[in-house]
């Protein structure tokens, strides 16, 4: 079987049987396409040409090209998943990637807003929404819900009106691996979403061109763009990046910063780590534990500023 055909079948398996998201599938396709191009220059175009030596040489070439450790670690993980699938698909084929190793990605602390910065951000959005502008009402509801429920941006844009229970203050989201979970939110988010649904969303829904009315997907979607279609990930990234651009702090200024902020504030307030893991939809508790490091760093920073013997 050709390597390209094997990669296509592997991606189909990840989508159909493992339920991987489009974002994850794109990452796998990018890595494995790079592997296919490299293999064509070094060996051949067959899946059988993917050996442990070839994989090690591929990662070494990436190192020499100056790729980040996180990128090399992701490439290594993609290759191991692919070769494991190849081995299962052909019982007489050894798994060539089982002994493949790569540098561990450096763990950097995520960007987190402090309580004052968060309050200031939300107050600014409330002021803008005070005039009743549909986009301003939507933006306030988006940020309130992101912060209240610590949602991933893909989970937020995938929400339908029917998935939000404004009486029970919960939202049903579909996370990684198509796993559903129910996440709570607070009264401020409830107020923001209620007003958006009553005053903002109808205006945005009516903005769909008459010649190209909104699809059924848009009719169900909670958050709409200015053209009456379901709001996409890029739209939320642009919104949050613009809001965080004027706030001091290091790290990416995207929606994930609000997820990090929510998780850290929960732990700072005494929430149980397991409860935060469930809220975030993390499979591994180790992934959630990074927020304990964030809290520790914040504590040390406060100590150095305040203690006379620091």
Residue, then its C-alpha position, 0 to 999 in steps of 0.5 A: x500500500x502506498x504511504x499516501x493511501x495509508x495516511x488517508x485510511x488512517x485519517x479516515x479511521x481517526x475521524x470515523x472510529x475515534x471521533x477526532x475533531x477537524x482541528x486534530x485531524x488537520x494536525x495529524x495530516x500536516x505531520x504525516x504529509x511532512x513524513x510522506x514527503x521526507x520518506x519520498x526523498x529518502x526511501x520510497x512511496x510505500x507504507x512499508x518504507x516507514x522504518x524506525x531509522x527513517x522516523x529517527x532521521x525525520x525527527x533529526x532533520x526537524x531538529x536541524x531545521x530549528x523546529x521547537x521541541x513541542x513540534x517535534x514531540x507532536x510529530x513523534x506522537x503522530x508517527x507513533x499513532x500511525x505506525x501502531x495503526x499500520x501494525x494492527x492493520x497488517x498482523x504480520x507487520x511490526x510496529x516501527x514507531x514503538x521505540x521512537x523517542x522525542x524531546x519532551x515539550x517544554x511546559x510553559x505556564x499559561x496566561x492568566x488574568x488576575x481578578x482585577x483584570x477580569x473584572x475590568x474586562x467584563x465591566x468594559x464589555x457591559x458598558x459597551x453592551x449598555x446601548x443594546x448593540x447586537x454585537x456588543x450583547x453577543x460579545x459580552x455573552x461570549x466572554x461571560x460564558x467562556x470565563x464562567x464555564x471554562x469552555x474551549x473555543x471549539x466547544x463554545x462555537x459548537x453550542x446550540x440554543x437548545x444546549x443552554x439551560x438557563x433555568x438550571x444554569x448549565x450548558x451541555x457541550x461536546x468536547x474532544x473525542x465527541x464526549x459530552x459533559x454538562x458544565x455549570x455557569x453563574x448568574x452574570x453569564x445567565x443575565x448576559x445570555x438572556x439579554x443576548x437571546x432576547x435583544x441581540x441574536x434576533x438582530x444578527x439572525x435577521x442580517x442573513x442575506x435574503x438570497x442566501x438565508x441562514x442554514x439549519x445549522x445557523x438557525x440552531x446556533x447560539x452565537x451568530x456572526x454579523x451575516x447571520x451564520x454560526x460564529x466561527x473559531x476565528x471570530x472568537x479568537x479575534x474578539x478575545x485577542x483584541x480585548x486582551x491586547x491592552x491588558x498587561x501579561x505574557x502568553x497567547x492572547x486568545x480564548x484559551x487564556x479565559x479558560x486558563x483564568x477560570x481554572x486558576x481562579x477556581x483553584x485559588x478559591x479552594x475548588x477540588x482538583x478533581x472537580x476542576x478536571x471534570x469541569x474542563x473535560x480533561x482525561x488526565x488529571x496531570x493536564x489539570x495540575x498545571x493550574x496548581x503550578x500557576x497558583x503556586x507561581x502567583x502565590x510566590x509573586x505575591x510573597x516576593x512583593x509583600x513579605x519584608x524578608x522575601 
